[in-house]
Amino acid sequence: MNANAPIGTPFAKGHGTGNDFLILEDPDGLLDLTPAHTIRLCDRRKGIGADGLLRLVRCTASPEAFATADRAEWFMDYRNADGSLGAMCGNGARVLARYLTATGQHPGGPLTLATRAGVRELHVPAGPVPDRGDVSVTMGIPILPGPERITVTAGVRHWPALHIDIGNPHAVVFVDDLDHACTLATAPDVTPASAYPHGTTVEFVRDLGSHHLVLRVHERGVGETPSCGTGACAAVAAALHRASRSSGPLRYTVDAPGGRLLVDVATDGTMTLTGPAHLTARGTVRLHTAWPPQVPSGERGLQQPHGVSRPAGPRRARTGTPCRPPRRPGGRGMILRLPGTWQGGFVSSASPSYKEPPLSGRGHRALCVAVLPFPAQLP
C-alpha cells in the first residue's frame, strides 16, 4: 500500500442540470452512514452542500441489492438531504454513471445500476473526455395510483393535482404561470395527506405545447431544486394523461431552472431520461461520530441514528494539528469543519498529509474537507 495514499472514503460532487449530489464510494458496504451524517454533509452552510447523497456500493455487499447482483454490479443508495432514504433519483443515477466512467470503473456505453426502485439501464458516452456527452437512464413505466381528488396549495392558490409514481411519489400541478407557485421556501400543502403517507415531491408545470414543458419542483426531503429527473418524467406522464395518452413513441422537452432534460416515451410507455451530467469536485472523507448529533424528532421520513451510544463521562480534549488541504499548483482548496465527523487526506497529484484534528470542548471531532475541482481526466 502506498504510504502517501489518502485516508478515508473517496467522495465526489456532481450535478445534473443543477441538481447536485455528493457521491461516497463504499464498494464493500462498510460505512455506517447515519441520517445525521447525510444532513451534515448536505448542509450548504455548515457542510459541503448538496441536494442529496449517493452511496456507491457493490450489489454483492448490499443486503438491499444482493438479489440483483447477477444483473448489476453497483447499487445506488440514495439519501435525501434530510437523511431519509430515496427509492429513485433520475439525475442522481446519471451523475453516478458519469462518476463510474470518469474514475475508470466503467468503460462507457451501456450500464446496469440497481436502485431501491429496481434495476435501471443507463448509457454513458465513452471517450477521452469523460465529462462530455449526455447520459441517459431508463426510468420505467409511470403509474397513476390515485386517488383522483388531490389538491395542492401554495400561498393563496389551490390546484387539482395528479398522483404519479415513477419509483417515488409526485403530485403534478398544471399552472398558467410558474410564479403562482410562490417562493416554495416551504413545502406546498397536499391533501388528502393519506394519499402520500411518506410525503411527496410537487411539480408545478406549464405546458407550452408541441411536447414542450417547463416546470418548478419542490422535492420531498430537500426543498425547491433547480431540476428533478423523476419530476420531469412525472410531468410528462401527467401531460400524456391530460391528452388521454399513455405511450409513444414521442419525445418531450422539459425545461427546469437548472437546464433542459429530454424524456423519450416508448410504445409500451417506458420513459428514458436524457441530459447533461457533470463532476465538479472530489476529495476524501472519513466519518466518525463520538455520539449521534441531534436529529429533529418527528420529521417526516427521517431515520434516527442507532447503534452508537454516547461515551460515559466527560471526554478529554487531545492535542494535535488540524488537517490542512494539500498544496496543488494552480489550485486552491477550502476547509470546512462540521461537529460530529472528521476527515483527512485528499486525492491529488500532491502527497497528502494527515493529522487528526483536536476534539472540541463538546467532545465532537470535526470534519476537515479539502475540496478541489474535479479534473477531466483522473490520475
Secondary structure, DSSP 8 states (H G I E B T S, - for coil): --TTS--SEEEEEEEETTEEEEEEE-TTS-----HHHHHHHH-TTTSS--SEEEEEEEGGG-TTTGGGTTT-SEEEEEEETTS-EES--HHHHHHHHHHHHHTTSS-SEEEEEEETTEEEEEEE--SSSTT-S-EEEEEE--B----S-EEEEETTEEEEEEEEESSSEEEEEE-S-GGGGTT-SS--EEE-GGG-TT--EEEEEEEEETTEEEEEEEETTTEEES--HHHHHHHHHHHHHHTT----SEEEEEEETTEEEEEEE-TTS-EEEEE--EEEEEEEE----SS-----TT-TT-----S----SS--------------BTTB---EE--BT-------SSS----------TTS--B--EE-EE--SS--
